[in-house]
Amino acid sequence: MIVGLIVLASIGFIAALAGGVWLVLREGRIRTSTGREAGAKVFSDPGDAGAEGAGATLPVAEAFRGTGIMVEGEAETSYARIRGQLRSGDWTAAAPSLLGISGLITAMISIALILGIVVEPPLLGWGIAALMLFTLVRALNQFRKA
């Protein structure tokens, strides 16, 4: 049973990822930049001062040397938009959002059940599961209201 729930949670995460990528590719804004400073940062080791036991040292930021490519993507959706798409019969427009949301719901419910079964003592495990499910319901309710 646990293995089945783990597989179901994995499928949920994959569906959520696929839905998010599909949503960004379909309706999102994708920005790319190239050049000498394309959002990349390089950290250098300040030396072996920390190896002598003199205390912890932090990495030092350096300028990016070379060229790079940075790709950023963002997309957003709302309950009203999804509802409008479904009412108009445009399932292909609503599919990325529905896939992402249903994948996250599936993963969260599966993980809550896994925690309820696995964590000892059982009261603690089921308490954590109940808290996760309560949080899921609250998040979906806030999404619906927004």
GUKE-167651 format. One record per atom (N, C-alpha, C, CB): residue in three letters; atom name; x, y, z. Coordinates in Angstrom, 3 decimals. Atoms other than C-alpha are relative to their C-alpha. Last residue first. Glycine has a CB too. Layout:
% residues N
residuo/atomo/xx/yy/zz
ALA/CA/X/Y/Z
...
END
This chain:
% residues 146
residuo/atomo/xx/yy/zz
ALA/N/-0.839/-1.048/0.601
ALA/CA/-9.009/35.157/-5.519
ALA/C/-0.452/0.379/-1.389
ALA/CB/1.437/-0.447/-0.051
LYS/N/0.471/-1.332/-0.339
LYS/CA/-11.851/33.259/-3.856
LYS/C/0.761/1.106/-0.716
LYS/CB/0.094/0.205/1.474
ARG/N/1.345/-0.173/0.564
ARG/CA/-11.167/29.931/-5.598
ARG/C/-0.510/1.418/0.247
ARG/CB/-0.979/-1.030/0.605
PHE/N/-0.153/-0.078/1.459
PHE/CA/-7.435/30.161/-4.881
PHE/C/-1.342/0.258/-0.663
PHE/CB/0.624/-1.295/-0.555
GLN/N/-0.546/-1.328/0.292
GLN/CA/-8.212/30.929/-1.226
GLN/C/0.203/0.207/-1.491
GLN/CB/1.320/0.202/0.731
ASN/N/1.073/-0.963/-0.255
ASN/CA/-10.455/27.848/-1.044
ASN/C/0.477/1.426/-0.283
ASN/CB/-0.495/-0.118/1.457
LEU/N/0.936/0.090/1.130
LEU/CA/-7.777/25.712/-2.709
LEU/C/-1.151/0.995/0.181
LEU/CB/-0.555/-1.445/-0.138
ALA/N/-0.663/-0.562/1.182
ALA/CA/-5.195/26.922/-0.184
ALA/C/-0.936/-0.029/-1.200
ALA/CB/1.294/-0.774/-0.318
ARG/N/-0.073/-1.461/-0.141
ARG/CA/-7.537/26.306/2.763
ARG/C/0.620/0.656/-1.237
ARG/CB/0.812/0.372/1.249
VAL/N/1.362/-0.531/0.164
VAL/CA/-8.371/22.782/1.564
VAL/C/0.005/1.514/0.106
VAL/CB/-0.954/-0.600/1.053
LEU/N/0.382/0.150/1.402
LEU/CA/-4.684/21.965/1.113
LEU/C/-1.379/0.589/-0.257
LEU/CB/0.024/-1.474/-0.406
THR/N/-0.725/-1.028/0.748
THR/CA/-3.810/23.359/4.547
THR/C/-0.353/-0.047/-1.486
THR/CB/1.513/-0.173/0.187
PHE/N/0.630/-1.268/-0.349
PHE/CA/-6.522/21.210/6.134
PHE/C/0.650/1.149/-0.768
PHE/CB/0.093/0.249/1.517
LEU/N/1.258/-0.052/0.741
LEU/CA/-5.178/18.183/4.249
LEU/C/-0.760/1.293/0.292
LEU/CB/-0.870/-1.211/0.346
MET/N/-0.293/-0.163/1.432
MET/CA/-1.656/18.857/5.509
MET/C/-1.281/0.128/-0.812
MET/CB/0.830/-1.184/-0.519
LEU/N/-0.473/-1.372/0.191
LEU/CA/-2.889/19.385/9.081
LEU/C/0.315/0.279/-1.471
LEU/CB/1.242/0.259/0.862
ALA/N/1.170/-0.886/-0.088
ALA/CA/-4.898/16.159/8.944
ALA/C/0.392/1.453/-0.218
ALA/CB/-0.691/-0.155/1.361
ALA/N/0.792/0.194/1.219
ALA/CA/-1.838/14.250/7.712
ALA/C/-1.211/0.917/-0.003
ALA/CB/-0.446/-1.465/-0.131
ILE/N/-0.724/-0.670/1.085
ILE/CA/0.303/15.730/10.495
ILE/C/-0.780/-0.104/-1.301
ILE/CB/1.407/-0.605/-0.174
GLY/N/0.112/-1.436/-0.267
GLY/CA/-2.313/14.690/13.035
GLY/C/0.702/0.821/-1.074
GLY/CB/0.584/0.332/1.374
TRP/N/1.306/-0.424/0.514
TRP/CA/-2.544/11.251/11.416
TRP/C/-0.263/1.473/0.298
TRP/CB/-1.115/-0.862/0.604
GLY/N/0.049/0.135/1.457
GLY/CA/1.171/10.775/11.906
GLY/C/-1.313/0.476/-0.584
GLY/CB/0.232/-1.432/-0.394
LEU/N/-0.822/-1.054/0.582
LEU/CA/1.160/12.153/15.462
LEU/C/-0.064/-0.042/-1.526
LEU/CB/1.453/-0.132/0.474
LEU/N/0.714/-1.260/-0.233
LEU/CA/-1.733/9.940/16.512
LEU/C/0.769/1.176/-0.602
LEU/CB/-0.222/0.225/1.512
PRO/N/1.015/-0.244/1.023
PRO/CA/-0.049/6.950/14.870
PRO/C/-0.758/1.316/0.179
PRO/CB/-0.976/-1.131/-0.009
PRO/N/1.247/0.694/-0.267
PRO/CA/3.004/7.201/17.108
PRO/C/-1.067/0.380/-1.015
PRO/CB/-0.483/0.304/1.408
GLU/N/0.344/0.528/-1.325
GLU/CA/4.920/6.627/14.871
GLU/C/0.150/1.113/1.011
GLU/CB/0.893/-1.219/0.382
VAL/N/-0.549/-0.694/-1.172
VAL/CA/4.857/8.007/11.323
VAL/C/-0.514/-0.646/1.286
VAL/CB/-0.371/1.507/-0.030
VAL/N/-1.384/0.322/-0.338
VAL/CA/4.228/5.493/8.514
VAL/C/0.455/0.584/1.339
VAL/CB/0.908/0.491/-1.089
ILE/N/-0.244/1.437/-0.169
ILE/CA/0.450/5.346/7.973
ILE/C/1.377/-0.267/0.608
ILE/CB/-0.122/-0.720/-1.347
GLY/N/0.938/0.559/-0.967
GLY/CA/-0.508/8.973/8.520
GLY/C/0.265/-1.463/0.288
GLY/CB/-1.406/0.167/-0.492
LEU/N/-0.400/-0.436/-1.337
LEU/CA/2.643/10.146/6.772
LEU/C/-0.914/-0.575/1.072
LEU/CB/0.002/1.521/0.083
ILE/N/-1.251/0.683/-0.329
ILE/CA/1.823/8.042/3.707
ILE/C/0.451/0.374/1.407
ILE/CB/1.100/0.349/-1.027
LEU/N/0.332/1.385/-0.360
LEU/CA/-1.758/9.317/3.733
LEU/C/1.244/-0.797/0.370
LEU/CB/-0.729/-0.689/-1.153
ALA/N/0.704/-0.034/-1.286
ALA/CA/-0.597/12.931/3.834
ALA/C/-0.362/-1.408/0.453
ALA/CB/-1.268/0.866/-0.099
ILE/N/-1.010/-0.184/-1.037
ILE/CA/1.919/12.199/1.061
ILE/C/-0.647/0.059/1.375
ILE/CB/0.813/1.273/-0.259
SER/N/-0.789/1.229/-0.115
SER/CA/-0.818/10.786/-1.157
SER/C/1.035/0.108/1.115
SER/CB/0.695/-0.314/-1.328
ILE/N/0.841/0.994/-0.654
ILE/CA/-3.143/13.727/-0.469
ILE/C/0.771/-1.304/0.190
ILE/CB/-1.281/-0.247/-0.817
MET/N/0.189/-0.364/-1.405
MET/CA/-0.380/16.213/-1.245
MET/C/-0.851/-1.013/0.742
MET/CB/-0.635/1.370/0.106
ALA/N/-1.247/0.189/-0.749
ALA/CA/0.699/14.459/-4.452
ALA/C/-0.198/0.303/1.482
ALA/CB/1.109/0.892/-0.574
THR/N/-0.282/1.435/-0.097
THR/CA/-2.845/14.138/-5.800
THR/C/1.241/-0.257/0.841
THR/CB/0.177/-0.608/-1.394
ILE/N/0.986/0.564/-0.931
ILE/CA/-3.638/17.788/-5.028
ILE/C/0.268/-1.482/0.213
ILE/CB/-1.438/0.214/-0.527
LEU/N/-0.359/-0.415/-1.353
LEU/CA/-0.402/18.929/-6.684
LEU/C/-0.959/-0.567/1.037
LEU/CB/0.025/1.517/0.095
GLY/N/-1.235/0.679/-0.383
GLY/CA/-1.118/16.863/-9.798
GLY/C/0.434/0.361/1.411
GLY/CB/1.105/0.337/-0.977
SER/N/0.373/1.366/-0.386
SER/CA/-4.719/18.107/-9.935
SER/C/1.236/-0.815/0.389
SER/CB/-0.753/-0.697/-1.153
ILE/N/0.726/-0.022/-1.268
ILE/CA/-3.487/21.703/-9.857
ILE/C/-0.364/-1.412/0.450
ILE/CB/-1.265/0.854/-0.126
GLY/N/-0.872/-0.426/-1.092
GLY/CA/-0.863/21.219/-12.556
GLY/C/-0.682/-0.052/1.354
GLY/CB/0.496/1.393/-0.256
LEU/N/-1.013/1.041/-0.202
LEU/CA/-3.100/19.203/-14.870
LEU/C/0.916/0.353/1.168
LEU/CB/0.830/-0.200/-1.281
LEU/N/0.641/1.127/-0.668
LEU/CA/-6.014/21.609/-14.407
LEU/C/0.988/-1.130/0.273
LEU/CB/-1.158/-0.517/-0.839
SER/N/0.293/-0.382/-1.379
SER/CA/-3.822/24.592/-15.220
SER/C/-0.608/-1.162/0.768
SER/CB/-0.943/1.203/0.033
PRO/N/-1.246/-0.150/-0.761
PRO/CA/-2.370/22.965/-18.324
PRO/C/-0.242/0.339/1.466
PRO/CB/0.861/1.074/-0.628
ALA/N/-0.713/1.244/-0.323
ALA/CA/-5.802/21.640/-19.487
ALA/C/1.310/0.214/0.763
ALA/CB/0.289/-0.753/-1.268
ALA/N/0.052/0.271/-1.440
ALA/CA/-7.785/24.905/-19.274
ALA/C/0.865/-1.188/0.409
ALA/CB/-1.429/-0.249/0.425
ALA/N/-0.564/-1.154/-0.698
ALA/CA/-6.820/26.170/-22.751
ALA/C/0.051/-0.242/1.510
ALA/CB/-0.819/1.260/-0.306
THR/N/-1.439/-0.044/0.267
THR/CA/-7.322/22.738/-24.312
THR/C/0.660/1.192/0.686
THR/CB/0.257/0.059/-1.503
TRP/N/-0.728/0.907/-0.874
TRP/CA/-10.682/22.363/-22.585
TRP/C/1.503/0.060/-0.233
TRP/CB/-0.492/-1.414/-0.197
ASP/N/-1.381/-0.031/0.476
ASP/CA/-12.198/25.410/-24.288
ASP/C/0.877/-0.825/0.939
ASP/CB/0.522/1.463/-0.099
GLY/N/-0.323/1.253/0.681
GLY/CA/-15.839/24.526/-23.690
GLY/C/1.411/-0.071/-0.535
GLY/CB/-0.942/-0.214/-1.115
SER/N/0.039/-0.254/1.437
SER/CA/-16.900/28.097/-22.894
SER/C/0.338/-1.253/-0.805
SER/CB/0.962/1.123/-0.360
ARG/N/1.373/-0.324/0.398
ARG/CA/-17.791/27.027/-19.370
ARG/C/-0.114/0.250/-1.498
ARG/CB/-0.494/1.222/0.764
LEU/N/0.789/1.234/-0.023
LEU/CA/-14.402/25.326/-18.957
LEU/C/-1.449/0.254/-0.439
LEU/CB/0.022/-0.618/1.408
GLN/N/-0.462/0.867/1.085
GLN/CA/-12.465/28.400/-20.078
GLN/C/-0.824/-1.282/-0.062
GLN/CB/1.486/-0.337/0.178
GLY/N/0.459/-0.562/1.272
GLY/CA/-14.536/30.645/-17.849
GLY/C/0.398/-0.856/-1.186
GLY/CB/0.546/1.394/-0.180
ARG/N/1.451/0.214/0.054
ARG/CA/-13.975/28.371/-14.845
ARG/C/-0.566/0.544/-1.316
ARG/CB/-0.698/0.679/1.211
ILE/N/0.208/1.415/0.287
ILE/CA/-10.214/28.339/-15.522
ILE/C/-1.489/-0.303/-0.153
ILE/CB/0.611/-0.871/1.112
ARG/N/-0.452/0.252/1.372
ARG/CA/-10.149/32.138/-15.747
ARG/C/-0.221/-1.460/-0.393
ARG/CB/1.486/0.366/-0.149
ALA/N/0.990/-0.584/0.920
ALA/CA/-12.256/32.580/-12.630
ALA/C/0.377/-0.269/-1.456
ALA/CB/-0.128/1.519/0.238
TYR/N/1.176/0.860/0.000
TYR/CA/-10.022/30.163/-10.699
TYR/C/-1.040/0.515/-0.998
TYR/CB/-0.606/-0.084/1.414
SER/N/0.923/-0.232/-1.107
SER/CA/-6.946/32.108/-11.647
SER/C/-1.187/-0.947/-0.145
SER/CB/-0.474/1.488/0.036
THR/N/1.373/0.353/0.333
THR/CA/-3.873/31.630/-13.773
THR/C/-0.863/0.277/1.211
THR/CB/-0.118/-1.487/-0.445
GLU/N/0.947/-0.020/-1.108
GLU/CA/-0.314/32.819/-13.853
GLU/C/-1.383/-0.362/-0.511
GLU/CB/-0.018/1.383/0.689
ALA/N/1.384/0.057/0.468
ALA/CA/2.728/32.342/-16.014
ALA/C/-0.896/0.016/1.222
ALA/CB/-0.267/-1.271/-0.884
GLU/N/1.016/-0.172/-1.025
GLU/CA/6.427/32.975/-15.601
GLU/C/-1.370/-0.029/-0.662
GLU/CB/0.213/1.324/0.786
GLY/N/1.371/0.142/0.466
GLY/CA/9.524/31.991/-17.501
GLY/C/-0.958/0.190/1.147
GLY/CB/-0.218/-1.361/-0.654
GLU/N/0.971/-0.135/-1.069
GLU/CA/13.155/32.950/-17.152
GLU/C/-1.384/-0.158/-0.599
GLU/CB/0.145/1.363/0.732
VAL/N/1.377/0.121/0.465
VAL/CA/15.973/31.817/-19.414
VAL/C/-0.904/0.070/1.219
VAL/CB/-0.227/-1.329/-0.805
MET/N/0.946/0.102/-1.087
MET/CA/19.554/32.922/-18.789
MET/C/-1.400/-0.036/-0.601
MET/CB/0.161/1.181/1.007
ILE/N/1.379/-0.138/0.459
ILE/CA/22.357/32.307/-21.271
ILE/C/-0.896/-0.178/1.214
ILE/CB/-0.348/-1.039/-1.131
GLY/N/0.994/0.938/-0.515
GLY/CA/25.999/32.800/-20.476
GLY/C/-1.358/0.272/-0.601
GLY/CB/-0.078/0.075/1.518
THR/N/1.347/-0.309/0.444
THR/CA/29.167/34.438/-21.660
THR/C/-0.943/-1.069/0.532
THR/CB/-0.074/0.093/-1.550
GLY/N/0.471/0.778/1.137
GLY/CA/32.554/34.523/-20.037
GLY/C/-1.380/0.445/-0.422
GLY/CB/-0.006/-1.481/0.330
ARG/N/-0.979/-0.053/1.084
ARG/CA/33.740/35.637/-16.625
ARG/C/-0.486/-0.895/-1.128
ARG/CB/1.419/-0.435/0.491
PHE/N/0.129/1.135/0.911
PHE/CA/31.006/36.421/-14.141
PHE/C/0.964/0.179/-1.150
PHE/CB/-1.450/-0.143/-0.518
ALA/N/0.692/-0.320/1.248
ALA/CA/32.200/38.924/-11.581
ALA/C/-0.022/-1.240/-0.880
ALA/CB/0.685/1.190/-0.736
GLU/N/-0.842/-0.573/1.039
GLU/CA/33.209/37.465/-8.257
GLU/C/-0.864/0.346/-1.197
GLU/CB/1.136/-0.971/-0.401
ALA/N/0.589/-0.132/1.325
ALA/CA/31.294/36.753/-5.080
ALA/C/0.988/0.665/-0.947
ALA/CB/-1.308/0.803/0.065
VAL/N/-0.046/-1.379/0.466
VAL/CA/33.382/35.652/-2.102
VAL/C/-0.557/0.046/-1.415
VAL/CB/1.453/0.570/0.050
PRO/N/-0.442/-0.187/1.380
PRO/CA/32.580/32.393/-0.342
PRO/C/-0.095/1.473/-0.400
PRO/CB/-0.838/-0.869/-0.958
LEU/N/1.091/-0.001/0.971
LEU/CA/32.282/32.628/3.428
LEU/C/0.553/0.138/-1.399
LEU/CB/-0.996/1.130/0.293
THR/N/-0.127/-1.033/1.017
THR/CA/34.925/31.673/5.938
THR/C/-1.149/-0.144/-0.975
THR/CB/1.365/-0.088/-0.730
ALA/N/0.705/0.248/1.252
ALA/CA/34.442/29.787/9.171
ALA/C/0.198/1.166/-0.949
ALA/CB/-1.495/-0.236/0.252
GLY/N/1.402/-0.394/0.009
GLY/CA/37.055/30.160/11.857
GLY/C/-0.600/-0.252/-1.358
GLY/CB/-0.159/1.467/0.386
ALA/N/0.108/-1.398/-0.397
ALA/CA/40.835/30.136/12.161
ALA/C/-1.447/0.468/0.039
ALA/CB/0.797/0.873/-0.947
GLY/N/0.780/-0.099/-1.230
GLY/CA/40.862/26.335/12.134
GLY/C/-0.161/1.419/0.485
GLY/CB/0.634/-0.816/1.073
GLU/N/-0.908/-0.063/-1.135
GLU/CA/43.712/26.131/9.624
GLU/C/-0.740/0.101/1.321
GLU/CB/0.936/1.169/-0.150
ALA/N/-0.568/1.318/-0.224
ALA/CA/41.367/24.937/6.884
ALA/C/0.920/-0.017/1.219
ALA/CB/0.759/-0.458/-1.234
GLY/N/0.876/0.778/-0.868
GLY/CA/39.283/28.095/7.145
GLY/C/0.572/-1.358/0.324
GLY/CB/-1.347/-0.162/-0.635
ALA/N/-0.049/-0.569/-1.344
ALA/CA/42.105/30.218/5.804
ALA/C/-0.856/-0.803/0.963
ALA/CB/-0.459/1.456/-0.018
ASP/N/0.019/1.071/-0.987
ASP/CA/42.494/27.916/2.811
ASP/C/0.047/0.536/1.422
ASP/CB/1.160/-0.940/-0.231
GLY/N/-1.308/0.554/-0.337
GLY/CA/41.559/30.492/0.246
GLY/C/-0.149/-1.095/1.030
GLY/CB/0.942/1.091/0.516
PRO/N/-0.908/-1.058/-0.439
PRO/CA/38.650/32.813/-0.380
PRO/C/1.384/-0.497/0.369
PRO/CB/-0.586/0.711/1.166
ASP/N/-0.453/0.402/-1.316
ASP/CA/36.920/30.142/-2.486
ASP/C/1.001/1.045/0.483
ASP/CB/0.630/-1.433/-0.024
SER/N/-1.342/0.560/-0.085
SER/CA/35.249/31.817/-5.415
SER/C/0.300/-0.356/1.445
SER/CB/1.055/0.990/-0.552
PHE/N/-0.561/-0.171/-1.329
PHE/CA/31.591/32.312/-6.085
PHE/C/1.370/-0.653/0.038
PHE/CB/-0.930/-0.598/1.084
VAL/N/-1.038/0.982/-0.284
VAL/CA/30.337/32.870/-9.611
VAL/C/0.542/0.304/1.391
VAL/CB/1.143/0.029/-1.085
LYS/N/-0.958/-0.459/-1.007
LYS/CA/27.092/34.628/-10.317
LYS/C/0.970/-1.125/0.267
LYS/CB/-0.711/0.449/1.315
ALA/N/-0.843/1.016/-0.637
ALA/CA/24.981/34.214/-13.406
ALA/C/0.935/0.654/0.998
ALA/CB/0.806/-0.788/-1.053
GLY/N/0.592/0.478/-1.233
GLY/CA/22.103/36.481/-14.354
GLY/C/0.829/-1.024/0.744
GLY/CB/-1.314/-0.571/-0.286
ALA/N/1.365/0.461/0.257
ALA/CA/23.215/36.856/-17.937
ALA/C/-0.601/-0.610/1.254
ALA/CB/-0.021/-1.021/-1.148
GLU/N/0.625/0.155/-1.311
GLU/CA/26.301/38.908/-17.196
GLU/C/-1.464/-0.353/-0.189
GLU/CB/0.150/1.290/0.852
ARG/N/-1.007/0.175/-1.040
ARG/CA/28.683/38.657/-20.166
ARG/C/-0.625/-0.187/1.376
ARG/CB/0.937/1.186/0.019
GLY/N/-1.056/-0.992/-0.099
GLY/CA/26.032/38.069/-22.749
GLY/C/0.908/-0.285/1.166
GLY/CB/-0.582/1.384/0.126
THR/N/-1.323/0.573/0.212
THR/CA/22.740/36.370/-23.169
THR/C/1.027/1.099/0.169
THR/CB/0.117/-0.662/-1.402
SER/N/-1.048/-1.002/0.130
SER/CA/19.252/37.099/-22.008
SER/C/1.323/-0.736/-0.156
SER/CB/0.028/0.971/1.234
THR/N/-1.361/0.530/0.049
THR/CA/16.072/35.145/-22.350
THR/C/0.968/1.170/-0.070
THR/CB/0.193/-0.960/-1.218
ARG/N/-1.035/-0.987/0.285
ARG/CA/12.570/36.024/-21.308
ARG/C/1.350/-0.705/-0.023
ARG/CB/-0.013/1.153/1.051
ILE/N/-1.338/0.569/-0.112
ILE/CA/9.586/33.709/-21.462
ILE/C/0.992/1.060/-0.432
ILE/CB/0.151/-1.298/-0.858
ARG/N/-0.964/-0.922/0.584
ARG/CA/6.152/35.096/-20.763
ARG/C/1.379/-0.595/0.257
ARG/CB/-0.134/1.459/0.605
GLY/N/-0.915/-0.777/-0.813
GLY/CA/3.567/32.482/-20.122
GLY/C/0.850/0.954/-0.805
GLY/CB/0.876/-0.906/0.772
GLU/N/0.549/-1.324/-0.290
GLU/CA/0.515/31.266/-21.978
GLU/C/0.968/0.920/0.725
GLU/CB/-1.241/-0.140/0.813
ARG/N/1.211/-0.373/0.727
ARG/CA/1.411/28.019/-23.720
ARG/C/-0.382/1.461/0.206
ARG/CB/-1.145/-0.886/0.425
LEU/N/-0.228/0.029/1.443
LEU/CA/5.024/27.423/-22.705
LEU/C/-1.205/0.502/-0.783
LEU/CB/0.346/-1.404/-0.443
VAL/N/-0.980/-1.036/0.351
VAL/CA/4.456/28.586/-19.135
VAL/C/0.229/0.038/-1.506
VAL/CB/1.336/-0.245/0.732
LEU/N/0.620/-1.312/-0.185
LEU/CA/1.255/26.556/-18.799
LEU/C/0.957/1.118/-0.380
LEU/CB/-0.459/0.174/1.446
TRP/N/0.952/-0.195/1.104
TRP/CA/2.885/23.452/-20.293
TRP/C/-0.653/1.375/0.096
TRP/CB/-1.084/-1.106/0.011
VAL/N/-0.809/-0.264/1.202
VAL/CA/5.797/23.761/-17.858
VAL/C/-0.909/0.285/-1.185
VAL/CB/0.935/-1.199/-0.315
GLY/N/-0.643/-1.303/-0.140
GLY/CA/3.394/24.076/-14.932
GLY/C/0.830/0.372/-1.213
GLY/CB/0.869/0.017/1.227
GLY/N/1.007/-1.051/0.136
GLY/CA/1.208/21.209/-16.101
GLY/C/0.595/1.384/0.105
GLY/CB/-1.068/-0.166/1.042
ALA/N/0.380/-0.062/1.420
ALA/CA/4.220/18.949/-16.630
ALA/C/-1.037/1.096/-0.231
ALA/CB/-0.553/-1.365/-0.476
LEU/N/-1.115/-0.573/0.749
LEU/CA/5.546/19.763/-13.161
LEU/C/-0.354/0.151/-1.477
LEU/CB/1.251/-0.870/0.156
ALA/N/-0.068/-1.413/-0.377
ALA/CA/2.173/19.131/-11.542
ALA/C/1.117/0.707/-0.757
ALA/CB/0.213/0.146/1.515
ALA/N/1.123/-0.693/0.637
ALA/CA/1.762/15.881/-13.494
ALA/C/0.024/1.487/0.322
ALA/CB/-1.332/-0.614/0.447
ILE/N/-0.320/-0.082/1.424
ILE/CA/5.251/14.726/-12.451
ILE/C/-1.104/0.744/-0.748
ILE/CB/0.197/-1.412/-0.596
PHE/N/-1.056/-1.001/0.176
PHE/CA/4.495/15.573/-8.823
PHE/C/0.363/0.165/-1.470
PHE/CB/1.243/-0.388/0.805
GLY/N/0.548/-1.330/-0.263
GLY/CA/1.197/13.696/-8.974
GLY/C/1.027/1.094/-0.189
GLY/CB/-0.551/0.066/1.397
ILE/N/0.791/-0.355/1.185
ILE/CA/2.807/10.673/-10.617
ILE/C/-0.604/1.390/0.174
ILE/CB/-1.119/-1.048/-0.252
SER/N/-0.958/-0.298/1.068
SER/CA/5.378/10.627/-7.820
SER/C/-0.714/0.408/-1.280
SER/CB/0.898/-1.210/-0.267
ALA/N/-0.575/-1.323/-0.292
ALA/CA/2.623/10.863/-5.194
ALA/C/0.991/0.412/-1.082
ALA/CB/0.695/-0.002/1.376
LEU/N/1.036/-0.995/0.270
LEU/CA/0.795/7.951/-6.837
LEU/C/0.497/1.416/0.271
LEU/CB/-1.238/-0.287/0.844
VAL/N/0.121/-0.097/1.464
VAL/CA/3.988/5.873/-6.931
VAL/C/-1.031/1.062/-0.365
VAL/CB/-0.397/-1.374/-0.618
ILE/N/-1.215/-0.686/0.456
ILE/CA/4.575/6.634/-3.243
ILE/C/-0.030/0.174/-1.519
ILE/CB/1.268/-0.787/0.426
LEU/N/0.153/-1.421/-0.317
LEU/CA/0.951/5.734/-2.477
LEU/C/1.223/0.805/-0.433
LEU/CB/-0.241/0.184/1.499
GLY/N/1.009/-0.567/0.893
GLY/CA/1.329/2.417/-4.316
GLY/C/-0.214/1.486/0.243
GLY/CB/-1.311/-0.737/0.164
VAL/N/-0.650/-0.128/1.306
VAL/CA/4.554/1.665/-2.456
VAL/C/-0.977/0.618/-1.001
VAL/CB/0.503/-1.384/-0.508
ILE/N/-0.898/-1.157/-0.053
ILE/CA/2.838/2.388/0.853
ILE/C/0.651/0.226/-1.354
ILE/CB/1.078/-0.194/1.081
MET/N/0.825/-1.190/0.000
MET/CA/0.000/0.000/0.000
MET/C/0.876/1.264/0.000
MET/CB/-0.942/-0.007/1.215
END
